[in-house]
Amino acid sequence: MTVVAIHVAPERGGPCVALERGALVPGRGIEGDNHQARPSGEPASELTYIEA
């Protein structure tokens, strides 16, 4: 599989933005995504693959 694009939504319900690079935080998700910054400490599990 080749990654063509990575998009995150910095704010819940907000528009997605494209990332040139993404940092993955173990047990938390993609840095800068609203799911990564959950105050509950609950791990994020949302990920969508779209075949190009």
Buried (B, 14 or more C-beta within 10 A) or exposed (E): EEEEEBBBBEEEEEEEEEBEEBEEEEEBBBBBBBBBBEEEEEEBEEEEEEEE
